[in-house]
Amino acid sequence: MYKAPRGTADILPEEQGYWRYVEDRAIALCLLYGYQRLDTPAFEDVQLFTRSIGEGTDIVTKEMYTFEDRSGNLLALRPEGTAPVCRAYLEHGMDNLPQPVKLYYLAAIFRYERPQAGRYRQHYQFGFEAIGDADPALDAEIVEMAWRFFELLGLGRLYLYLNSIGCKSCRPEYLESLKRYYSAHLSGLCSDCKARFEKNPLRLLDCKKTACYDVAEAAPKSTDYLCRDCKSHFETVVEYLKALKLPFDINHRLVRGLDYYTKTVFEIQPLGDGAQSALGGGGRYDDLIEELGGKPVPAIGFAAGMERVVLNLKEQKIAVPALPAPPVFVAHLGNEAKLEAVKLTSILRKDDIAAITATGDRSLKGQLRQANSLGSNYVAIIGDDEVKSGAVTLRNMMTGEQKTVSRVELIKLLTRVTQE
Ligand code: AMP
């Protein structure tokens, strides 16, 4: 027996109500804020990711699914959504459009991670990006939009963390000071942090291990090292977020896992800690487009993990509407009746009435049971009499009531009850 590959999951029909609920709200949110959908391929040139995410990051060193295709092109399954959006922005000359360009995506993301609850090797992200504007008001819009998404879903008990990690002119000095501080604490750190000290010192701050936590807590803060531009940007973002009454906390340990972030970074986490807990995160990436070969174009974005959103909806016992079952089931008795049932079902569907008919040769009782388990509220029954008369017997499954009606009446009646 084959199984889905480790770290992947089938999203079964009974789960689809949650996914539909989340996707519907994601799309409604984007319409509300004026973001347009962009779909990009599931794989890209591997260099798009190594150049943007950063050579020393976990994603690039350990997690990317890379492969060579039959023509020798080196490709990678998309390990995150922002770089492909920026690639498409440049490729399609969106830098010539009025800025900022506002885009969103719902896409599968692939990372070779150690699977556990809320962490998969294929997961889905809902993300949105505003490209082409450095205004702190846009940072506030993106943070508000992220927060509003969770509000629309009905999720509560969430934290919003904010930080600024500066830009390429002020970050080197901060990193120096961070390394100086950490060099005195190296022996007590976990083995991952020892490696991070060399490769990616910013990531020392968000280690979740107890031994490293206290050291990170007392570490120098990036916000104390911001240059004038980054400092005033951060202060303005804070001012806007306060004016928008968003309940954020400044968290100097928040750095995010990708190298391209500049200035504002933020994350939304549910109550209760854990490495897999972040529901979503984002930030500014003012140098990324230039890094990918464009002009300097500032930008900011956010992405949420759909599986974790669904997990939290379940944990918080948020009821989602059931997906509608076809309201009409067409049952039949005998071969001639079966042909009539197939024709009638087709007519109902053409009239926009969702219907199913029984296949095989179950007894009427068996067909009624099937209608019941499918959740159909009405059963149209065609037997010998009905074949001769052209009429149909309609059974209301909720009341058990039955009446014989003409086909014209049947369609009128079903149109009325299914649109109620
Ligand atoms: P990131 O690009 O790492 O900031 O991820 C954005 C969001 O995607 C995270 O906040 C998670 O909700 C979700 N996410 C990231 N990695 C995974 C994964 N391996 N499995 C499930 N969800 C993930």
Residues whose N, C-alpha, C, O or C-beta is under 5 A from the ligand:
A	BS01	AMP	E80 E113 G118 R119 Y120 H123 A278 L279 G280 G281 A303 A304 G305 E307 R308
